[in-house]
Amino acid sequence: MSKTKYPRLAHFLVTWSLLLPKTTLGFTSREVNKTLNMEKERDALLEFKRGLKDDFGHLSTWGDDEDKKECCKWKGIEWDKRTGRVIVLDLHNEVSCPGRACFSPILTGKLSPSLLELQHLSYLDLSLNAFENSEILRFIGSFKRLQYLNLSSCYFSGEIPAQFQNLSSLRILDLGNNYLIVKDLVWLSHISSLEFLSLAGNDFQASNWFREITKVPSLKELDLSVGNKLTERIPAWIGTELIKLRILSLRFNKFYGSIPSIICQLQFLHILDLSANGLSGKIPQCLKKFTLLRQENGSGESMDFQVRYDYIPRSYLYIGDLLIQWKNQESEYRNPLLYLNWLECVGLVKQQLIRKNSIKHSIDISSYSGNAQLCGPPSPRIDRDSNTNSQEHDDDEDFPYLEFYISMVLGFIVAFWGFLGCLIVNRSWRNAYFTFLTDMNSWLYSTSRVCSARLKGMLRNY
C-alpha cells in the first residue's frame, strides 16, 4: 500500500509546486497590465481635458491632485475592472431648470486626438455641448468597438467622415441637430448592426439616401426630421425594406403626395410622425387595423415610455396635446384619442389630412363639404370638460380685425384733412389758430421761467 500511495502523493506535490509559480506569475502579470493600461488611458483623458474649456467644473473630479488620482471615480468614466480599460465616456450636458431660467454647464474647446488611446470604448456620448465651428474628427471612426455614439447638438459642421464605415459594431448613432452636410450615406451600408439612426436637423443633400438606408434592415428607429428639406414622395420601400422599424419620424420636411398604403406593413411601429409636410389625399384604409384606445386614466398627461436596445435604454416623451387648423379655425385638444394599441402615436398635424372619427370635436358639418369620402360625418358632440378638454375659444375669436383697422385708418385721414382743410380755406380761422399757438407758447415759456426761478431760490435757501 505504501508503494502506491506515496508515489502518487509525491507526483501531486511536484505537479502543484510547478503550477503554483506559473499561476502566481500569471495573476501578477495580469495586474501589472491592468495598472499600465489604467495609467496610459488616464494620461490620455487628462490630455483630452486640457483641450477643453470647462467653465462650470463638469470635469472637476479629473486631475493629478492627490484626492483625484483614483481615476475609477472620475465623473463620466467607466472602466473594465478586469483589463483596466475605459469602456464608457459619457460627457453629455445635463440641462437643469430650477426656476424659470435654465442652466446648462456646457463644455467648449477642441477634441484632442489623445482619445485614440481609448480603443476599448463601447459607449461615447458628447451630446449637448458646444464644440463650435468644428468638424467631426476622423479618428472617431477608429473606435471599432463602439456600440453607442451620440454627437447630437454639438455645433459640428462639415461632412460626415467616411471613416464612420469602420464602426462595424455600432448600434446607436445620433448626429442630430448639428450643422452637418449629408452629401452621401455610402458609409452607412457598412454598419449592418445599426438599430438607431438620427440625422435630424442637418443639411441633407444626399440624393441616394433611400438606397443606402435600405442596406441597413436592422434599423428600429429612423429620424430624418426637422430641416432636412427632403422634397419627394414618402418612399414605399419603408414598408418593405425596414420592417423592424418601431419609430419613424419624417416631420418638418417637404414630402408631398399621399401616404403609401404599404407603410401599414410596419407591424412593429410604435410612433409614426409625418407632421409639418405637404401631404394630401386620403389616409390609407389599412390603418383601420390599429385599434384606437383612450388613455387609461383619461388625464391627458404626456405619454412616456422606453424602447430598449438590449443594455442601452432610450426614453421618449410624447405630448398628447393636438393642435388642429381646419378652414380658418384653430382648436387644441389635450386628450385627442391618438393612443393606439401598437401604433401609439400618429403625427399628421398641420397636414391636409383628417381621419374619420379619429378626433371627437364639434367642427361645423359644413367643414366637411367636398370631403365626404375622406372624412364622413363628424362624431357626436362630447362634453369638453370630461372628455376632450379642448381649449375654449375666446369671445372675440370672430372679431372683424381687418374691417376695424381699415375704418380706423379712414377715420384718421378724414379727420386730419378735414381740420387742415378748414385752416387752409378760412383765413380768419387760420389766424386765430396760429394766434392761439403763439399765446400757448408764450404762456408755457413764462410759466417754466417762473417755476425755474422759484426752484433755484428754494435750493439756495436749503
C-alpha positions in Angstrom: 0.0 0.0 0.0 2.8 2.4 0.8 4.4 1.7 -2.5 1.3 3.0 -4.5 0.2 5.7 -2.1 3.3 7.7 -1.5 4.5 7.9 -5.2 1.1 9.4 -6.1 1.3 11.9 -3.3 4.8 12.8 -4.4 3.6 13.2 -8.0 0.8 15.5 -6.9 3.2 17.7 -4.8 5.7 18.0 -7.6 3.0 19.0 -10.1 1.4 21.5 -7.7 4.8 23.1 -7.0 5.4 23.5 -10.7 2.0 25.1 -11.4 1.9 27.4 -8.4 4.7 29.8 -9.7 3.1 29.9 -13.1 -0.3 30.7 -11.7 1.0 33.3 -9.4 3.1 34.8 -12.1 0.0 34.9 -14.4 -2.0 36.8 -11.8 0.9 39.2 -11.2 1.3 39.8 -14.9 -2.4 40.5 -15.4 -2.4 43.0 -12.5 0.6 44.7 -14.0 -1.0 45.0 -17.4 -4.2 46.4 -15.8 -2.2 49.0 -13.9 -0.3 50.0 -17.0 -3.5 50.2 -19.1 -5.2 52.5 -16.5 -2.1 54.8 -16.3 -1.9 55.1 -20.0 -5.6 55.8 -20.6 -5.7 58.1 -17.5 -3.0 60.3 -19.1 -4.9 60.3 -22.4 -8.0 61.5 -20.6 -6.1 64.3 -18.8 -4.7 65.4 -22.2 -8.2 65.3 -23.6 -9.3 67.5 -20.7 -6.6 70.1 -21.4 -8.1 70.8 -24.8 -11.5 71.6 -23.4 -12.8 74.7 -21.7 -14.7 73.6 -18.6 -16.1 76.8 -17.1 -18.6 75.0 -14.9 -16.4 72.4 -13.4 -18.0 69.5 -15.2 -14.7 67.6 -15.1 -13.7 68.8 -11.6 -13.1 65.2 -10.5 -10.4 64.7 -13.1 -6.9 65.7 -12.2 -3.4 64.9 -10.9 -4.1 66.0 -7.3 -3.7 63.5 -4.5 -7.5 63.4 -3.9 -8.2 62.9 -7.7 -5.7 60.3 -8.6 -8.2 57.5 -8.2 -9.4 57.7 -11.8 -12.0 55.0 -11.5 -14.1 57.6 -9.6 -13.9 60.3 -12.3 -17.3 61.6 -13.5 -18.5 60.2 -16.8 -16.0 57.4 -16.9 -16.5 53.7 -16.6 -13.6 51.2 -16.5 -13.4 47.5 -17.3 -12.5 46.0 -13.9 -10.7 43.1 -15.4 -8.5 44.9 -18.0 -8.3 48.4 -16.7 -9.6 49.8 -20.0 -12.0 52.7 -20.4 -15.3 51.4 -21.9 -17.6 54.3 -21.3 -17.0 58.1 -21.8 -20.2 60.0 -21.1 -19.8 63.8 -21.0 -23.3 64.7 -22.3 -24.6 68.0 -20.9 -27.4 67.9 -18.4 -29.7 71.0 -18.7 -31.4 71.9 -15.4 -34.2 74.4 -14.9 -34.6 75.1 -11.2 -36.8 78.1 -11.8 -37.8 80.0 -15.0 -34.2 80.2 -16.1 -32.3 77.1 -17.3 -28.7 76.3 -16.5 -26.5 74.4 -19.0 -22.9 73.6 -17.9 -21.6 73.1 -21.4 -18.1 72.0 -22.5 -16.4 74.0 -25.2 -13.0 73.8 -26.9 -11.3 71.2 -29.1 -11.5 67.4 -29.1 -8.0 66.1 -28.6 -6.8 63.1 -30.7 -5.5 61.6 -27.4 -8.8 59.8 -27.2 -7.3 57.4 -29.7 -5.7 55.6 -26.8 -9.2 54.5 -25.6 -9.5 51.7 -28.2 -11.8 49.7 -26.0 -14.6 52.3 -25.9 -18.1 50.9 -26.4 -20.0 54.0 -25.4 -19.2 57.6 -26.3 -21.6 60.5 -25.6 -20.6 64.1 -26.1 -24.0 65.5 -26.8 -25.4 68.9 -25.9 -22.1 70.6 -25.7 -20.7 73.4 -27.8 -17.7 72.4 -30.0 -18.4 75.4 -32.2 -17.4 75.5 -35.9 -15.5 72.3 -35.6 -15.8 69.2 -37.9 -16.3 65.7 -36.6 -12.8 64.3 -36.2 -12.0 61.4 -38.4 -10.3 59.5 -35.7 -13.7 58.7 -34.2 -14.0 56.1 -36.9 -11.1 54.2 -35.3 -13.2 53.1 -32.3 -14.2 49.7 -33.8 -15.7 48.5 -30.5 -18.2 51.4 -30.3 -21.8 50.4 -29.9 -23.2 53.8 -28.9 -22.2 57.1 -30.4 -24.1 60.3 -29.6 -22.7 63.6 -31.0 -26.0 65.4 -31.2 -26.4 69.2 -30.6 -22.6 69.8 -30.5 -22.3 72.5 -33.2 -20.4 70.2 -35.5 -20.2 71.3 -39.2 -18.8 69.9 -42.4 -19.4 66.5 -43.9 -19.7 63.2 -42.0 -16.3 61.4 -42.2 -16.2 58.4 -44.5 -14.2 56.7 -41.7 -17.6 56.1 -39.9 -17.8 53.0 -42.1 -15.3 51.4 -39.8 -17.7 51.5 -36.9 -18.9 48.0 -37.7 -20.1 47.3 -34.1 -22.2 50.5 -33.9 -25.9 50.0 -32.9 -26.9 53.6 -32.0 -25.8 56.7 -33.9 -27.2 60.1 -33.1 -25.8 63.1 -35.2 -29.0 65.2 -34.9 -29.2 68.9 -34.6 -25.8 69.9 -35.9 -24.7 71.8 -39.0 -23.5 68.7 -40.9 -23.7 68.4 -44.6 -25.0 65.0 -45.6 -23.9 64.5 -49.2 -23.9 60.7 -49.2 -24.6 57.8 -47.0 -22.3 55.2 -48.6 -20.6 54.7 -45.2 -24.0 53.7 -43.7 -24.2 50.4 -45.6 -21.1 49.1 -43.8 -22.8 49.3 -40.4 -25.0 46.3 -40.7 -25.8 46.1 -36.9 -27.2 49.7 -36.7 -30.6 49.9 -34.9 -31.0 53.6 -34.3 -30.1 56.5 -36.7 -30.8 60.2 -36.2 -29.7 62.8 -38.8 -32.4 65.3 -37.8 -31.8 69.0 -38.1 -28.8 68.9 -40.6 -28.3 69.9 -44.2 -29.4 66.8 -46.1 -28.1 66.9 -49.7 -27.8 63.1 -50.4 -29.7 62.0 -53.4 -29.3 58.3 -52.8 -30.2 58.3 -49.2 -33.1 55.8 -49.6 -30.9 53.3 -51.4 -28.3 53.3 -48.7 -30.7 53.2 -45.8 -32.4 50.1 -47.2 -29.0 48.3 -46.8 -29.5 48.5 -43.0 -32.5 46.3 -42.4 -31.8 46.1 -38.7 -33.0 49.7 -38.1 -35.6 50.1 -35.4 -35.7 53.8 -35.2 -35.1 56.4 -38.1 -35.2 60.1 -37.5 -34.8 62.4 -40.6 -36.9 65.2 -39.2 -36.6 69.0 -38.9 -34.8 71.0 -41.6 -33.5 68.2 -43.8 -35.7 69.6 -46.6 -36.4 66.2 -48.2 -38.6 67.1 -51.2 -40.2 64.0 -52.7 -42.9 61.5 -52.1 -42.7 59.2 -49.0 -40.8 56.2 -50.3 -42.8 53.0 -50.4 -39.7 50.9 -49.6 -40.0 51.9 -45.9 -42.8 49.4 -45.6 -40.9 46.6 -47.3 -37.2 47.0 -46.5 -37.3 48.4 -42.9 -39.9 46.1 -41.4 -38.3 46.2 -37.9 -39.0 49.9 -37.5 -40.5 50.9 -34.2 -40.2 54.7 -34.6 -40.3 56.7 -37.8 -40.0 60.5 -37.8 -40.1 62.4 -41.1 -41.7 65.6 -39.7 -40.8 69.1 -40.8 -39.6 68.2 -44.3 -41.2 68.8 -47.8 -42.7 65.4 -48.5 -45.7 65.7 -50.8 -48.4 63.4 -52.2 -50.3 60.8 -50.3 -49.2 58.3 -47.7 -48.3 55.0 -49.3 -50.5 52.1 -48.1 -47.6 49.8 -48.0 -46.4 51.7 -44.8 -49.0 49.5 -43.0 -46.7 46.6 -43.2 -44.6 48.1 -40.4 -46.3 45.9 -37.9 -43.9 46.7 -35.0 -44.3 50.5 -35.4 -44.8 52.5 -32.1 -44.6 56.1 -33.4 -45.3 57.5 -36.9 -44.6 61.2 -37.2 -45.3 62.8 -40.6 -46.4 66.2 -39.4 -45.5 69.5 -41.0 -45.0 68.3 -44.5 -47.1 68.9 -47.7 -49.1 65.7 -47.6 -52.6 65.4 -49.1 -55.2 62.9 -50.1 -56.7 60.0 -48.2 -55.2 58.2 -45.2 -54.7 54.6 -46.1 -57.6 52.4 -45.2 -55.3 49.8 -43.8 -54.7 51.9 -40.7 -58.1 50.6 -39.6 -56.1 47.6 -38.4 -54.9 49.6 -35.5 -57.4 49.9 -32.7 -57.9 53.4 -31.2 -57.6 53.4 -27.4 -58.2 56.1 -24.8 -55.6 57.0 -22.3 -56.4 54.7 -19.3 -56.5 57.4 -16.7 -58.1 60.0 -19.0 -55.8 62.7 -17.5 -54.4 64.0 -20.8 -50.9 63.7 -19.5 -47.8 63.2 -21.7 -47.0 59.7 -22.8 -43.6 58.5 -21.5 -42.2 55.1 -22.5 -38.9 53.3 -23.2 -37.6 51.5 -26.2 -34.7 49.2 -25.2 -31.8 48.1 -27.4 -30.6 45.3 -25.1 -28.5 47.0 -22.4 -29.0 50.6 -23.7 -32.4 52.1 -22.9 -33.8 55.2 -24.6 -36.6 57.2 -23.1 -39.2 59.0 -25.2 -41.7 61.7 -24.1 -44.6 62.5 -26.5 -47.0 65.2 -25.7 -50.7 64.3 -26.1 -51.8 67.8 -27.0 -53.0 68.2 -30.6 -53.5 71.5 -32.5 -55.9 71.3 -35.4 -56.1 74.1 -38.0 -59.2 73.5 -40.2 -60.8 76.0 -42.5 -59.6 79.1 -40.6 -60.5 77.6 -37.3 -57.9 76.5 -34.7 -58.6 74.2 -31.8 -56.4 72.5 -29.2 -57.2 69.0 -27.9 -55.5 67.7 -24.8 -56.7 64.1 -24.8 -57.2 63.5 -28.5 -57.7 59.7 -28.7 -54.4 59.2 -30.6 -53.1 56.4 -28.4 -53.2 53.2 -30.3 -52.6 49.5 -29.4 -49.4 49.1 -31.3 -49.3 52.4 -33.3 -49.1 54.6 -30.2 -48.7 58.0 -31.8 -49.7 59.2 -35.3 -48.4 62.7 -36.2 -50.4 64.1 -39.0 -50.8 67.6 -37.6 -50.6 70.6 -40.0 -51.3 68.4 -42.9 -54.4 68.4 -45.2 -55.5 65.1 -43.6 -58.1 64.2 -41.0 -59.2 60.7 -40.3 -62.8 59.7 -39.9 -63.8 59.7 -36.2 -60.2 60.0 -35.1 -60.9 63.2 -33.1 -64.0 63.9 -31.1 -64.8 67.5 -31.8 -67.5 69.9 -32.7 -66.5 71.5 -36.0 -69.5 72.5 -38.0 -70.7 69.9 -40.5 -70.2 72.4 -43.4 -66.4 72.0 -42.8 -66.7 68.6 -44.4 -68.2 69.7 -47.7 -66.5 68.1 -50.6 -64.7 65.6 -48.5 -67.4 63.0 -47.8 -65.3 60.1 -48.8 -62.3 61.3 -46.8 -63.9 62.4 -43.5 -67.5 61.3 -43.3 -69.9 63.0 -40.8 -68.4 64.4 -37.6 -68.7 62.4 -34.4 -71.4 63.3 -31.8 -70.7 66.2 -29.6 -68.9 65.2 -26.3 -68.7 67.2 -23.1 -65.5 69.2 -23.4 -64.7 69.2 -19.6 -65.0 65.5 -19.0 -63.5 64.1 -22.2 -61.7 66.1 -24.8 -60.7 69.1 -22.6 -60.5 71.2 -25.8 -59.4 74.8 -25.5 -62.3 77.2 -25.1 -62.5 79.8 -27.9 -62.3 83.4 -26.8 -65.4 85.6 -27.1 -63.6 87.8 -29.6 -62.5 84.9 -31.9 -64.6 86.2 -34.8 -63.8 89.9 -34.3 -63.5 91.7 -37.7 -59.9 92.8 -37.3 -59.4 93.8 -40.9 -62.6 96.0 -41.1 -61.6 97.6 -37.8 -58.2 98.6 -38.9 -59.5 99.9 -42.3 -62.1 102.1 -40.6 -59.6 103.4 -38.1 -57.2 104.5 -40.9 -60.0 106.1 -42.9 -61.3 107.9 -39.8 -57.8 109.4 -39.2 -57.4 110.5 -42.8 -60.9 112.2 -42.9 -60.4 114.0 -39.5 -56.9 115.2 -40.3 -57.6 116.6 -43.7 -60.9 118.0 -42.6 -59.2 120.0 -39.9 -56.3 121.0 -42.1 -58.7 122.0 -45.0 -60.6 124.3 -42.8 -57.4 126.2 -41.9 -56.4 126.5 -45.5 -59.8 127.7 -46.8 -60.8 130.1 -43.9 -58.2 132.9 -43.3 -59.8 134.1 -40.0 -59.7 130.5 -38.6 -56.1 130.2 -39.6 -55.1 133.5 -37.9 -57.0 132.5 -34.8 -55.4 129.1 -34.7 -51.8 130.4 -35.0 -52.5 133.2 -32.5 -53.7 130.5 -30.1 -50.5 128.5 -30.6 -48.3 131.7 -30.1 -50.1 132.5 -26.9 -49.8 129.0 -25.6 -46.1 129.0 -26.4 -45.6 132.3 -24.5 -47.6 131.1 -21.5 -45.6 127.8 -21.3 -42.3 129.7 -21.6 -43.2 132.3 -18.9 -44.5 129.6 -16.5 -41.4 127.5 -16.9 -39.2 130.5 -16.2 -41.1 131.4 -13.1 -41.0 127.8 -11.8 -37.3 127.5 -12.5 -36.6 130.8 -10.6 -38.6 129.6 -7.6 -36.8 126.2 -7.6 -33.4 127.9 -7.7 -34.4 130.1 -4.8 -35.5 127.1 -2.7 -32.3 125.4 -3.4 -30.2 128.4 -2.3 -32.2 128.7 0.9 -31.7 125.0 1.6 
